[in-house]
Structures are given as C-alpha cells and as structure tokens.
C-alpha cells in the first residue's frame, strides 16, 4: 500500500478477484454454489479507483471494496467516520465486511443473492463500527441483482443513456442507513433489493457517496463516453470527484441537496447574493464495469 499525499489505489481486472485493502479473515470452506461459479457467456471488465479523504490519506481512508469480474460480483462499503469519536478506527468494520464478502459470495446458501451475501458477511464481521454498503451480483443470464443499505450508489448506462439509478436510504439528511456492530443499526432486512437485466456493453458505475455527492449524473455520462478502458474511466471519475470535493465554489450535488433541505448561508449573506456552495470532502471509491463476452481462457 502506498502512503502519503500520493496515495491512490487503482485496479483493472477482467477475470480475477481483488480485495482493495489488506484485511484478511481466515478463509472458510463452504459448499460452493454452482450457479455463481459455472462459466457464463458474459463477464465484467472492471476498473476501480479509491482516493481517501485528504485528512485520512496516511490510513488509506475508510472505504473498502471487493470486485470479481469473472464472477460478476461488485461490492463497496463506506465506514462511518463518527466511530472515530469513540476511539474506534472506522475502516476496520468496512474492510472486514468486504473481506467476508470475498469469502461468502460463492457460498451455496448465498445462491447469487446479494441480500443473503450481505447477511452472512454482516453476521461474520466482528469489528466494532458501522458502514453503508452496496452489493451487486450478475447472474450468468445477465441479470444484475442489487442489495443496498445506505447511500452508496449504482448507475447503469446503456448506449450513452442512464437507464437505472439506486436511491439512497437515510434517517434524515446526511445520516444514511448503515449496518452496524450495534443492535440498533440496520440489517440485511432493511436493504433495498432490485434487479435489472443487463446487455452486452452495458456499463455499471458504482461507488461510495464520495462520488455521487460531488459528481452529477450528466458528468458521469460525459466522462464514461470518453473511455474504452474501465480502469481509466474509474480513475478519471474519481479524480473529478476529488477535484470537485475541494472546490469551495463548485455547486455540487451535495450543496444543492443541502440547500433543498434548508441548510444555507445566513440571511444577510443571502441579501448579498451568496448561497451555500462547495463539494464534500470524503473518501471516494469508484467502480466501473462493462458487460463483455467471457474470455475463452477462463
């Protein structure tokens, strides 16, 4: 892992499994779900990029993700930073959760069900903390199944048009649903569950709220149209989100939503023509995947 101001994590895969951060749990032996492991005619070509919050660079941030292009599995978790006030590292929960996702996704009981994957991964996580999380599994027939708790997001692009978006879950503004080590948190049962049939060349854009709070959907469409390589697309989207997050004058999705919810500058600043603007500093994780024909070498 790199450290310092240049900390960036960027990956590109088509048929391998990768966990972004070096948290490892003991791999258990389970009955394997053949529906999740039998070769399909399609797979995912995936690229990912993680940029930590500027003040969390040395620790690598609190987001974590897991991707397996060959198996059609995408997952991202955003550790809740408030745990730091209790002297708990918020990254430990999200990292362990994603490590369990890597262990359980092919489990027979999961059976290509992202909600069940979320359940088993959550139940196995021993770290203290909480996280928003989104898991997606593409079945071999091309159906993408999604389970989402909180404000991580997923978009699907087909022929240059955005045809699907997830909606965030929240208790109130800037307080999303989250699965937790505490009994008062949400569970897999609270996940929004949906599915959509994918076609070859469809593009999935997935990430933590650090992406969607700082980049508009129209910007996502514009950036995606520039690249054939998914790793380059993920890199550019993450860099764009990072640049917006540090721009006090950018009227970001987050600043617009803040004003819509009643958070704005003082009345006298409004008289001077001012308004609340700026991006939102945060960890930024971007996953970009394209549906492709499976390699004959798999």
Phi, psi and omega in degrees: 000133176281159178220172180090191187295339183268011183300117173212142174239120181226132181224155175221124180220159173230331184214028178229171181252137182217134172250131193286334185235151192280048172262123182233130172257161178295123182287127182262160178260124180229158169302135185269136177278113181292333178296334182266345186242347177294139181302140178245164176283346179232157175210188181243130168267118194236140169230151181216154180214131177235126176237116181289159169308140183306330180271001182237019185298315184298330181266355179083009179079185185240001172280156171212155179211162175222136178221140174219101183295318181298321183266358176069034183247128177228135179209144177218143178226141181241105179298137184279117190293339182301339179294339179298333178293340177260016180065030177250133176287111184296341182287335187296320181294311182294322180292316179294320178303314180291329175297320177290326174302318180294331179280325192262346192299330180262009180294141183301323180291331179291315173051048177061026180253109184296332177292320176291324176299317178297317180301307184293323179292320178294314181298330181275347185281120183262344183294149174279138178145197177201166182199149163279150186206144175225127176240138177223137179229127176265119176288165184292345176273002178094000178282125177264120177258137188230137171229125187228129172237111177106217189240019163293160187222164178214136176234148174238130182245130178229120179052044175081003181241142177276115186255351182205138173220145171277162177244137180290151174253134180212152173282317174199177188305129178065020174229085186282162168303151179203140172277148194216162171283347180266150182291342182278353181279180177278167177229184177302333181293339180271357182293142167281123184244133179206170178212155179210139180278123181267157175239159177302137182085352172301149181239132176256129173243122187224148179182177174281172183294344176300334174281304191283341174284342187241349183231128178285155178301323180295328177288323176300313179301317181296314182293317182299324183294345184272348191232143170263334182267124185291328178294319178293321178297315179297319179299313183293321178296319179294319179294321177298315179298319179297316179297315179297322184296335181260006182260109183293339186257354180286128178274087190278166172306323181291318181292323178295315179295324178300314179295321179297332181268005175098008178259117185206182176290170181293162184300323182287332174290325177297323178297333178272005178085014181269160175210163178291124178223176176116154174279182180242116177295132184190166166295145182232117174241130179232128174239127177236126183227140176241138177285123184226165172294136180293143179290141178290349181274350182295000000 
